[in-house]
Amino acid sequence: MKEANEQMLEILYQWDPLGYGDEAYETEVFDVLQAVHVSDEPSHLSRKIQAIYEFSFEEIVPLKECEKIAFQLLLIKNNAACER
C-alpha cells in the first residue's frame, strides 16, 4: 500500500484544480488521501474531494474534475488491494 500511496500523492500534487500552483494544496492532498482510504464509491469520493477544496479555498472545483481524479485514485487503491 505504500507504493500506492506514493502514486496517489504524485497524482494529487500534480493536480491544480484551482490554478494556484501545485504547491498550494499540501493540506488538501493529505485530506484527499485519507478520504480515498475510507471510500470505495467514486461518487462519494468525488463529492468529498470537492468539499475538501471548497472548505479550504471557498471555491468549488467542478464535480466532473473531482470525478476524474477520484477514479484515478480508486483505481490505484483497488489495484494495490488486488496485489496483496
C-alpha positions in Angstrom: 0.0 0.0 0.0 3.0 2.3 0.5 3.7 2.3 -3.2 0.0 3.0 -4.0 0.1 5.9 -1.5 3.1 7.3 -3.3 1.4 7.1 -6.6 -1.7 8.8 -5.3 0.3 11.5 -3.7 2.1 12.1 -7.0 -1.2 12.5 -8.9 -2.6 14.8 -6.2 0.5 17.0 -6.1 0.3 17.4 -9.9 -3.4 18.2 -9.8 -4.0 22.0 -9.8 -7.8 22.3 -9.8 -8.0 25.9 -8.9 -4.9 27.3 -10.7 -3.0 28.2 -7.6 0.1 26.2 -8.5 0.8 22.7 -7.4 2.4 23.7 -4.1 -0.8 25.4 -2.8 -2.6 22.2 -1.8 -0.4 20.4 0.8 -3.2 20.0 3.4 -5.8 19.1 0.9 -3.6 16.4 -0.7 -3.4 14.6 2.6 -7.1 15.1 3.4 -8.0 13.6 0.0 -5.5 10.7 0.5 -7.3 9.9 3.8 -10.7 10.1 2.1 -9.5 7.6 -0.5 -8.8 5.1 2.2 -12.3 5.3 3.7 -14.3 5.4 0.5 -14.8 2.9 -2.2 -17.5 4.7 -4.1 -16.4 7.1 -6.8 -19.4 9.4 -6.5 -18.9 9.7 -2.7 -15.2 10.3 -3.1 -15.8 12.9 -5.8 -18.1 14.9 -3.5 -15.7 14.6 -0.6 -12.8 15.9 -2.8 -15.0 18.8 -3.9 -15.9 19.6 -0.3 -12.2 19.5 0.9 -11.1 22.0 -1.7 -14.2 24.2 -1.2 -13.7 24.3 2.6 -10.0 25.4 2.2 -10.4 27.8 -0.7 -14.1 28.8 -0.7 -14.2 27.9 -4.4 -15.9 25.0 -6.0 -14.0 22.6 -8.1 -16.3 21.2 -10.8 -17.6 17.8 -9.9 -16.5 16.4 -13.3 -12.9 17.2 -12.4 -13.3 15.6 -9.0 -14.8 12.5 -10.6 -11.8 12.1 -12.9 -9.3 12.3 -10.0 -11.5 10.1 -7.8 -11.5 7.3 -10.5 -7.7 7.5 -10.9 -7.1 7.3 -7.1 -9.6 4.5 -6.6 -8.0 2.6 -9.5 -4.6 2.8 -7.8 -6.1 1.8 -4.4 -8.0 -1.2 -5.9 -5.0 -2.4 -7.8 -2.9 -2.3 -4.7 -5.6 -4.3 -2.8 -5.6 -6.9 -5.5 -1.8 -7.4 -5.3 -1.9 -8.4 -1.7 
